[in-house]
């Protein structure tokens, strides 16, 4: 029985593999270097607000189109044909709204709202990936309050408190046949092969959905050094965020007739099997409350800004994102309409740290207008053995171009576009379950269009 309930908790894991949360940089294009003097410094490096010498309001919207496809290896057990590609496209509007105030020459204060992590997915309900993920919405909505203090003529320090609200909704199929070896072992006292029953049999297929949310607190701190008036050096630390979401779950228990070991027949399907073998009353739809605990990653980022020199400015950045701190999930499901006991359990994940490096080159154009381009490179944070359609991530190159138009003396408009190339990646068996942990390959394309308004007041 213990192994059975652990399996039921495990089925919620795939949609919580957070390393797939690779979406646009906060504030869109060319705005998150820790040595850059824009209100996005509230996120990128609170100390860099010291570069802003006026009261400043900044709004950015970067609609991002995320296109993903998954080709599962092997053949469909029903038709004998190779699996077809499964894919989806989702449009994610990424907002940033922030303001920086200059009450004193040596003090800056700022406040902002933004969404640094998130993803939506809508895979085919009957696609070969459905045991990994069908639908997903996960968002990290942050309000940040920041301050920056000049402690020496060329040195600023800053920090921010970041209350946030986390949203997690997910739907996927599960294969109840995965639980049979645990039940059989409990009945017979001997280890049973995991492939005792072929995967992907419709009479064993159920569906699990979650809806949850919760508040959390994060914080960041940073330093800005200006050794020469045309060189800025910035360093930022973002602390890990302890997240707890609470909500509801719904688990559909199949009731199609099935046989077990060729000697047991259950006209009432999995529902009857659980009742007869585990003494558990399982309605066709199991409903209740769910709770999940996990950590968002800590990170360290360094930024360099040189210029302007003959109208040119060069910016470079490097960041270390410690996804390995997200090494487990504490999960708890509590049914309301069944006596099935699902104790709290800890599920190990396999993320590793990622690195991001990049540069941006800009040139003044027609007085105060700016024209620029840049490239970012980010490493993979999920070993291939644990990658699948639910936790898409890979090494990636992000190409961007932008134009900043000084419309009026105190108002500028920014326009930009970028394309992220994700390296082709073969996924291996992720050891979540037989049906959902398929081998295969995926392809990802990400397109962004951004517009922002920067106003001094």
SULHUMO-V694960 format. One record per backbone hydrogen bond with DSSP energy under -0.5 kcal/mol. CO is the residue of the C=O (numbers start at 1). NH is the residue of the N-H. Records with the same first field share a line. If there is no record, write none. Layout:
CO->NH ; NH
This chain:
1->5
2->6
3->7
4->8
5->9
6->10
7->11
9->12
10->13
13->16
14->17
16->18
17->20
18->21
20->22
21->23
25->28
33->36
36->38
38->41
39->42
40->43 ; 44
41->45
45->48
46->49
47->50
48->51
49->52
51->53
55->457
56->100
57->455
58->98
59->453
60->96
61->451
62->94
63->449
64->66 ; 92
65->67 ; 447
66->68 ; 90
67->445
68->88
69->443
70->72 ; 86
71->441
74->83
76->80
81->76
86->70
88->68
90->66 ; 92
91->93
92->64 ; 94
93->95
94->62
95->115
96->60
97->113
98->58
99->111
100->56
101->103 ; 109
104->107
106->150
107->104
108->148
109->101
110->146
111->99
112->144
113->97
114->142
117->140
119->138
121->136
124->127
127->130
129->132 ; 133
130->173
134->123
135->171
136->121
137->169
138->119
139->141 ; 167
140->117 ; 142
141->165
142->114
143->163
144->112
145->161
146->110
147->159
148->108
149->151 ; 157
152->155
154->226
155->151 ; 152
156->224
157->149
158->222
159->147
160->220
161->145
162->218
163->143
164->216
165->141
166->214
167->139
168->212
169->137
170->210
171->134 ; 135
172->208
174->176 ; 206
175->178
176->179
177->180 ; 181
179->183
180->184
181->185
182->186
183->187
184->188
185->189
193->196
200->202
201->204
202->205
204->176
206->174
207->252
208->172
209->250
210->170
211->248
212->168
213->246
214->166
216->164
218->162
219->239
220->160
221->237
222->158
223->235
224->156
225->233
228->231
230->307
231->228
232->305
233->225
234->303
235->223
236->301
237->221 ; 239
238->299
240->242
241->243 ; 296
243->294
245->292
246->213
247->290
248->211
249->288
250->209 ; 252
251->253 ; 286
252->207 ; 254
254->270 ; 271
258->266
260->263 ; 264
264->260
265->267
266->258 ; 269
268->271 ; 272
269->273
270->274
271->275
272->276
273->277 ; 278
274->278 ; 280
275->279
280->282
281->283
284->253
285->287
286->251
287->336 ; 337
288->249
289->334
290->247
291->332
292->245
293->330
294->243
296->241
298->322
299->238
300->320
301->236
302->318
303->234
304->316
305->232
306->314
309->312
311->364
312->308 ; 309
313->362
314->306
315->360
316->304
317->358
318->302
319->321 ; 356
320->300 ; 322
321->323 ; 354
322->298 ; 325
323->326
325->327
326->351
327->349
329->331 ; 347
330->293
331->345
332->291
334->289
340->342
341->343
345->331
346->348
347->329
350->383
354->321
355->379
356->319
357->377
358->317
359->375
360->315
361->373
362->313
363->371
365->369
366->368 ; 369
369->365
370->404
371->363
372->402
373->361
374->400
375->359
376->398
377->357
378->396
381->352
383->386
384->387 ; 428
388->391
389->392
395->423
396->378
397->399 ; 421
398->376
399->419
400->374
401->417
402->372
403->405 ; 415
404->370 ; 406
405->407 ; 413
408->411
410->456
411->407 ; 408
412->454
413->405
414->452
415->403
416->450
417->401
418->448
419->399 ; 421
420->422 ; 446
421->397 ; 423
425->427 ; 442
427->440
433->437
436->438
439->73
440->427
441->71
442->425
443->69
444->422
445->67
446->420
447->65
448->418
449->63
450->416
451->61
452->414
453->59 ; 455
454->412
455->57
